[in-house]
Amino acid sequence: MLILIWFVVCIIFYLVHKILGNSGHALEVFALVTALVLFFIDRLSRKEKK
């Protein structure tokens, strides 16, 4: 599970950096998108355990 999270975060970082580059909002977008994806991964993993 940790490897999945690591790959997802790296992919998100790459995409945000590719789209926004060095703009001032790249870090904020990266943090927001990462939080949303981690939330959904957590929801899916809890759903499978039930």
ChimeraX commands (.cxc) that place a marker at each C-alpha (Angstrom):
marker #1 position 0.00,0.00,0.00 radius 0.5
marker #1 position 2.83,2.37,0.81 radius 0.5
marker #1 position 4.38,1.78,-2.61 radius 0.5
marker #1 position 1.06,2.63,-4.27 radius 0.5
marker #1 position 0.87,5.88,-2.32 radius 0.5
marker #1 position 4.49,6.73,-3.21 radius 0.5
marker #1 position 3.87,6.17,-6.94 radius 0.5
marker #1 position 0.66,8.21,-6.86 radius 0.5
marker #1 position 2.38,11.13,-5.13 radius 0.5
marker #1 position 5.26,11.04,-7.61 radius 0.5
marker #1 position 2.89,10.98,-10.58 radius 0.5
marker #1 position 0.85,13.87,-9.16 radius 0.5
marker #1 position 4.03,15.87,-8.54 radius 0.5
marker #1 position 5.19,15.27,-12.11 radius 0.5
marker #1 position 1.85,16.26,-13.64 radius 0.5
marker #1 position 1.48,19.41,-11.53 radius 0.5
marker #1 position 5.06,20.44,-12.27 radius 0.5
marker #1 position 4.58,19.76,-15.99 radius 0.5
marker #1 position 1.32,21.75,-16.18 radius 0.5
marker #1 position 2.07,24.66,-13.84 radius 0.5
marker #1 position 5.86,24.75,-13.90 radius 0.5
marker #1 position 7.32,27.24,-11.45 radius 0.5
marker #1 position 4.16,29.23,-10.85 radius 0.5
marker #1 position 3.36,30.29,-7.32 radius 0.5
marker #1 position 0.32,28.04,-7.09 radius 0.5
marker #1 position 2.01,24.76,-8.05 radius 0.5
marker #1 position 2.69,23.74,-4.45 radius 0.5
marker #1 position -0.86,24.52,-3.36 radius 0.5
marker #1 position -2.37,22.55,-6.24 radius 0.5
marker #1 position 0.00,19.65,-5.51 radius 0.5
marker #1 position -1.01,19.60,-1.84 radius 0.5
marker #1 position -4.71,19.76,-2.62 radius 0.5
marker #1 position -4.67,17.06,-5.30 radius 0.5
marker #1 position -2.47,14.79,-3.16 radius 0.5
marker #1 position -4.81,15.16,-0.18 radius 0.5
marker #1 position -7.84,14.30,-2.33 radius 0.5
marker #1 position -6.19,11.25,-3.87 radius 0.5
marker #1 position -4.99,9.96,-0.49 radius 0.5
marker #1 position -8.50,10.43,0.87 radius 0.5
marker #1 position -9.99,8.35,-1.94 radius 0.5
marker #1 position -7.33,5.65,-1.58 radius 0.5
marker #1 position -8.16,5.46,2.12 radius 0.5
marker #1 position -11.88,5.22,1.40 radius 0.5
marker #1 position -11.34,2.45,-1.14 radius 0.5
marker #1 position -9.07,0.47,1.16 radius 0.5
marker #1 position -11.57,0.69,4.03 radius 0.5
marker #1 position -14.40,-0.36,1.71 radius 0.5
marker #1 position -12.49,-3.49,0.64 radius 0.5
marker #1 position -11.82,-4.51,4.27 radius 0.5
marker #1 position -15.54,-4.71,5.09 radius 0.5
marker link #1:1,2 radius 0.2
marker link #1:2,3 radius 0.2
marker link #1:3,4 radius 0.2
marker link #1:4,5 radius 0.2
marker link #1:5,6 radius 0.2
marker link #1:6,7 radius 0.2
marker link #1:7,8 radius 0.2
marker link #1:8,9 radius 0.2
marker link #1:9,10 radius 0.2
marker link #1:10,11 radius 0.2
marker link #1:11,12 radius 0.2
marker link #1:12,13 radius 0.2
marker link #1:13,14 radius 0.2
marker link #1:14,15 radius 0.2
marker link #1:15,16 radius 0.2
marker link #1:16,17 radius 0.2
marker link #1:17,18 radius 0.2
marker link #1:18,19 radius 0.2
marker link #1:19,20 radius 0.2
marker link #1:20,21 radius 0.2
marker link #1:21,22 radius 0.2
marker link #1:22,23 radius 0.2
marker link #1:23,24 radius 0.2
marker link #1:24,25 radius 0.2
marker link #1:25,26 radius 0.2
marker link #1:26,27 radius 0.2
marker link #1:27,28 radius 0.2
marker link #1:28,29 radius 0.2
marker link #1:29,30 radius 0.2
marker link #1:30,31 radius 0.2
marker link #1:31,32 radius 0.2
marker link #1:32,33 radius 0.2
marker link #1:33,34 radius 0.2
marker link #1:34,35 radius 0.2
marker link #1:35,36 radius 0.2
marker link #1:36,37 radius 0.2
marker link #1:37,38 radius 0.2
marker link #1:38,39 radius 0.2
marker link #1:39,40 radius 0.2
marker link #1:40,41 radius 0.2
marker link #1:41,42 radius 0.2
marker link #1:42,43 radius 0.2
marker link #1:43,44 radius 0.2
marker link #1:44,45 radius 0.2
marker link #1:45,46 radius 0.2
marker link #1:46,47 radius 0.2
marker link #1:47,48 radius 0.2
marker link #1:48,49 radius 0.2
marker link #1:49,50 radius 0.2
view
